[in-house]
Amino acid sequence: GQQLNQSPQSMFIQEGEDVSMNCTSSSIFNTWLWYKQDPGEGPVLLIALYKAGELTSNGRLTAQFGITRKDSFLNISASIPSDVGIYFCAGVGGSQGNLIFGKGTKLSVKP
Amino acid sequence: DAGITQSPRHKVTETGTPVTLRCHQTENHRYMYWYRQDPGHGLRLIHYSYGVKDTDKGEVSDGYSVSRSKTEDFLLTLESATSSQTSVYFCAIKGQTLYNEQFFGPGTRLTVL
């Protein structure tokens, strides 16, 4: 089946640093989604990307839909302690438009 | 807030007992999903529904059944719970746009002893 490779698995950074994470796949996706999950809660949608090559921002977050439609990255600028959590990428594919999730990037921010 | 609630939020049960988890939505979404989340595996689709009485299997459907008798409720049943079904279960709905975004409920933590 389709799989997403998300990296890195975890990051431990200093407050104020920029963060970059990415997802790659052997399959083409029509939409890429990025979610953040806080402990004990469900994932929350951060950014949605609908077109190859698209670059979208949401505050300090920037995400891009790769031109090949097989990858996407998420950048967080000037990290703050509340950025702590697990970030998931998801690709939308298949006839029913189901999501395929990466395994997540766990972000820790040191004040 | 996509108006999704899950019940119970926490449950401890014993191997071999039946368990039913409920997902309730208030915004008349057609598509609903059940996922499980385990360390090292991310989120994996168990079953989904594309309308009342219309359901289909996901990636990890063995040992689970679902029912959707009305639009607002999607039930996940473990007929005979096993320890391997200890997990956090999330319900999700598909948004109303053409782009297939999904929005998640708060989750149910299930422990099977």
Interface residues (C-beta under 8 A of the other chain):
Chain A: G1 Q6 N30 T31 L33 Y35 G40 E41 G42 P43 V44 L45 A48 Y50 F88 A90 V92 Q96 G97 N98 L99 F101 G102 K103 G104
Chain B: Y33 G40 H41 G42 L43 R44 L45 Y48 Y50 D56 G58 E59 F90 A92 K94 Y99 N100 E101 Q102 F103 F104 G105 P106 G107
